[in-house]
Amino acid sequence: MIGVLVMVLLSILGRLLNFYVPGTDAYAGYAMAAAGFLALAHTLKCNEHIRVTLFVGKLKGKARRAMELWSLSVAVLLSGLFAFYSARLAWQSHLFHDISTGNDATPLWIPQTVMVLGTLVLFIAFVDEWVLELRGQRVTREAQEGHHE
C-alpha cells in the first residue's frame, strides 16, 4: 500500500512541478494488485473472508462438518488451480519476454511473481484449514463470535 501511495504522490507532484515520471500508473496498479494478493491468506486465517452461510448455518453436527469439509475441499482445489495457473502465466511471460504495453515496458513476470506468491500462500492456508477441519480443531467465525460474547 505504501508503494501505491508513493506512486500517486509522485504523479501528483509531477503534475504540480511540471515533470513526468513514466510508469507511475502502472507501478501503482502493480503495487495495488500485490497488496491484494498478499493479503488473501492472512484474511482467510483471520476469518475475514466473506462466507455465505445460508445453508451451512442451518446444518448441525455431522451434516455441517461434512458441508464444511466439502466447501474447504472445493476451496483447496480452486486455490490450487489458481496458484498453478498463476505460476504458469508468470513462467510463460518470462519465456516469451512479455512486457507491459505502457511506457514503462516492465517485464510482466516480475509483478506476476507476487501474484504467484499470494495464490500459493492462499492455497497453503486452505490446506491448513482443511486439515484443521478434518481433525476437528478448526475454529469458525460463529464459534469465535460466540466465544467473545
Contacts in CASP RR format, 6 or more apart in sequence:
PFRMAT RR
TARGET T0000
AUTHOR 0000-0000-0000
METHOD contacts of the structure
MODEL  1
MIGVLVMVLLSILGRLLNFYVPGTDAYAGYAMAAAGFLALAHTLKCNEHI
RVTLFVGKLKGKARRAMELWSLSVAVLLSGLFAFYSARLAWQSHLFHDIS
TGNDATPLWIPQTVMVLGTLVLFIAFVDEWVLELRGQRVTREAQEGHHE
1 31 0 8 1.000
1 32 0 8 1.000
1 35 0 8 1.000
3 27 0 8 1.000
3 28 0 8 1.000
3 31 0 8 1.000
4 28 0 8 1.000
4 29 0 8 1.000
4 31 0 8 1.000
4 32 0 8 1.000
4 35 0 8 1.000
7 24 0 8 1.000
7 25 0 8 1.000
7 27 0 8 1.000
7 28 0 8 1.000
7 29 0 8 1.000
7 31 0 8 1.000
8 24 0 8 1.000
8 28 0 8 1.000
10 21 0 8 1.000
10 24 0 8 1.000
11 21 0 8 1.000
11 24 0 8 1.000
11 25 0 8 1.000
11 28 0 8 1.000
14 20 0 8 1.000
14 21 0 8 1.000
22 103 0 8 1.000
22 104 0 8 1.000
23 102 0 8 1.000
23 103 0 8 1.000
23 104 0 8 1.000
26 100 0 8 1.000
26 102 0 8 1.000
26 104 0 8 1.000
26 106 0 8 1.000
27 104 0 8 1.000
27 106 0 8 1.000
30 106 0 8 1.000
30 111 0 8 1.000
30 114 0 8 1.000
33 111 0 8 1.000
33 114 0 8 1.000
33 115 0 8 1.000
34 111 0 8 1.000
34 114 0 8 1.000
34 115 0 8 1.000
37 114 0 8 1.000
37 115 0 8 1.000
37 117 0 8 1.000
37 118 0 8 1.000
37 119 0 8 1.000
38 114 0 8 1.000
38 117 0 8 1.000
38 118 0 8 1.000
38 121 0 8 1.000
40 118 0 8 1.000
40 119 0 8 1.000
40 121 0 8 1.000
40 122 0 8 1.000
40 125 0 8 1.000
41 118 0 8 1.000
41 121 0 8 1.000
41 122 0 8 1.000
41 124 0 8 1.000
41 125 0 8 1.000
43 49 0 8 1.000
44 122 0 8 1.000
44 125 0 8 1.000
44 126 0 8 1.000
44 129 0 8 1.000
45 125 0 8 1.000
45 128 0 8 1.000
45 129 0 8 1.000
47 139 0 8 1.000
47 140 0 8 1.000
47 141 0 8 1.000
47 144 0 8 1.000
51 141 0 8 1.000
53 142 0 8 1.000
55 67 0 8 1.000
56 64 0 8 1.000
56 67 0 8 1.000
56 68 0 8 1.000
56 71 0 8 1.000
57 64 0 8 1.000
57 142 0 8 1.000
59 67 0 8 1.000
65 133 0 8 1.000
65 136 0 8 1.000
68 133 0 8 1.000
68 138 0 8 1.000
68 140 0 8 1.000
69 130 0 8 1.000
69 133 0 8 1.000
69 134 0 8 1.000
72 126 0 8 1.000
72 129 0 8 1.000
72 130 0 8 1.000
72 133 0 8 1.000
73 130 0 8 1.000
75 126 0 8 1.000
75 129 0 8 1.000
75 130 0 8 1.000
76 123 0 8 1.000
76 126 0 8 1.000
76 127 0 8 1.000
76 130 0 8 1.000
79 119 0 8 1.000
79 122 0 8 1.000
79 123 0 8 1.000
79 126 0 8 1.000
80 119 0 8 1.000
80 123 0 8 1.000
80 126 0 8 1.000
82 119 0 8 1.000
82 122 0 8 1.000
82 123 0 8 1.000
83 116 0 8 1.000
83 118 0 8 1.000
83 119 0 8 1.000
83 120 0 8 1.000
83 122 0 8 1.000
83 123 0 8 1.000
86 112 0 8 1.000
86 115 0 8 1.000
86 116 0 8 1.000
86 119 0 8 1.000
86 120 0 8 1.000
87 116 0 8 1.000
87 120 0 8 1.000
89 112 0 8 1.000
90 108 0 8 1.000
90 109 0 8 1.000
90 112 0 8 1.000
90 113 0 8 1.000
90 115 0 8 1.000
90 116 0 8 1.000
91 109 0 8 1.000
92 98 0 8 1.000
93 107 0 8 1.000
93 108 0 8 1.000
93 109 0 8 1.000
93 112 0 8 1.000
94 107 0 8 1.000
94 109 0 8 1.000
97 107 0 8 1.000
98 107 0 8 1.000
98 108 0 8 1.000
98 109 0 8 1.000
99 105 0 8 1.000
99 106 0 8 1.000
99 107 0 8 1.000
99 108 0 8 1.000
100 106 0 8 1.000
100 108 0 8 1.000
129 138 0 8 1.000
132 138 0 8 1.000
END
